[in-house]
């Protein structure tokens, strides 16, 4: 197929952040997420926003990519902001209309929620922009490794994720093909009646399920015939070891969230 | 031969995938193509030469970047002459690669009936259409109540093609109908295609890798390379142009290739043979002198 589908939002630019260990990147995401929730004073949100733009610049990415990731969530952002502004309890009433009151506390709370949600999405987007799906599932496997002690099937879980990600583009192509084939038989997918419209997807879904099961079956046989036995004693073709740079990056992330944590602790003891 | 009517004409068409993206790819450049009524037309060429893309232009699924496509069939244009896509989709019956993947109903009968039912016909009409299409494809009546998923690949493909035929298309487009079938099923399918043309007076476009079937079935052949039509004409015109075929690395028909070797050892042929019978006749004529 000539049609290339870019999965997720991965944008390879070959920057240092792209090359960094996925494990460290996932841990960094967690640290940054925690720091977002630790913010007690509003100016620190702007500090974290500046930090995210700094990371974006190091990753040699354009701000457009980030905005593209945020676009579908605008509705959510606006909704959280409005709900908080309109329904938060507070004493300093700025404006009143029926049951709706706009208070100073409400505005501040709305702003806080808005910043929190957008920062979380921004940091998560930064991870998916700089890490390919395969690296991502590798990184998750690494991160979950300690769970092996409690008999959690870490390798199998990671493999499931990798396969699921791998087959998304295949399924997209498949749906496209089946859709066109059924159209050639007179299927209409644009009926204005909602029930009819839902029904019209049956001719797509059933063949899609059948071919997917068939493909899964074939994949299982192909894997078994190449002696795949699960994670036990399995090595990697590309072995990556976290180097100095990876730990340096982790240290940088720790250092950059230090002010937020300090601020949290000071406010906590007050 | 004079009664042949032009059904589709494609003039100087370009097609580009992912236009404007880094993955941009020109799939067709300056393609001219014509489809006549009750003719079998074959498209041959390597994978990635643009055959499937060209075929997808035929029923308006994809629109060209530049150039023009004209449909001269009945009932696909409104009064103003604009093409009605919905009508076009059914007027040109499209059979994709591995059409058995599109089958989904509980029984063979229901699956073939899917198209006619969409057209909101009466039960009697639907039954007549379904049984006629099944007969045309050589599907026996006792299979009608069976589940399509119990059938062999070759039979299932016939069911899928019957499902398209039930829409009563004016032209049938098949993208590699022989792919993945055993030689006996291939022969049977080839025979069926000829019978279809006889019985329905339908025109057929076939994308194929098999030169022998292309030569044996077609009235007209288009040979593609890198998104261009490099060679076109009757099977004889195309397959006797050994030099051009060699340049395009399409390969030769077995008979033509044997004749070429024989020519080197001094046997002369009046016309380049493209099948076994012509080859034998040529050899007998040479030694009969």
Contacts between the chains, C-beta under 8 A, distances in Angstrom:
chain1	res1	chain2	res2	distance
A	2	B	17	4.4
A	2	B	18	7.6
A	2	B	25	4.9
A	2	B	27	6.1
A	2	B	48	7.7
A	2	B	53	7.9
A	3	B	17	6.0
A	3	B	18	6.8
A	4	B	18	6.9
A	4	B	23	4.3
A	177	B	96	6.2
A	177	B	101	7.6
A	178	B	101	6.7
A	178	B	102	5.8
A	180	B	56	7.9
A	180	B	61	5.7
A	180	B	94	7.2
A	180	B	96	7.1
A	181	B	94	7.2
A	181	B	96	5.0
A	181	B	99	6.8
A	181	B	101	7.5
A	181	B	102	4.0
A	182	B	102	6.2
A	182	B	114	8.0
A	183	B	61	7.8
A	183	B	89	5.2
A	184	B	59	6.9
A	184	B	89	5.8
A	184	B	90	7.2
A	184	B	92	7.9
A	184	B	93	6.2
A	184	B	94	3.9
A	184	B	95	7.6
A	184	B	96	7.9
A	184	B	164	6.0
A	184	B	167	7.6
A	185	B	90	7.8
A	185	B	102	7.6
A	185	B	114	5.7
A	185	B	115	4.1
A	185	B	118	7.3
A	185	B	163	5.6
A	185	B	164	6.1
A	185	B	166	7.8
A	185	B	167	6.1
A	186	B	89	7.4
A	186	B	90	5.3
A	186	B	114	7.7
A	186	B	115	4.5
A	186	B	116	7.9
A	186	B	118	3.8
A	186	B	119	6.0
A	186	B	167	5.7
A	187	B	114	7.6
A	187	B	118	6.3
A	188	B	86	7.4
A	188	B	118	6.7
A	202	B	104	7.1
A	203	B	102	7.8
A	203	B	104	5.4
A	203	B	114	6.9
A	206	B	104	3.8
A	207	B	101	5.5
A	207	B	102	5.6
A	207	B	103	6.9
A	207	B	104	5.0
A	210	B	101	7.7
A	210	B	104	7.6
A	210	B	149	7.4
A	211	B	101	5.5
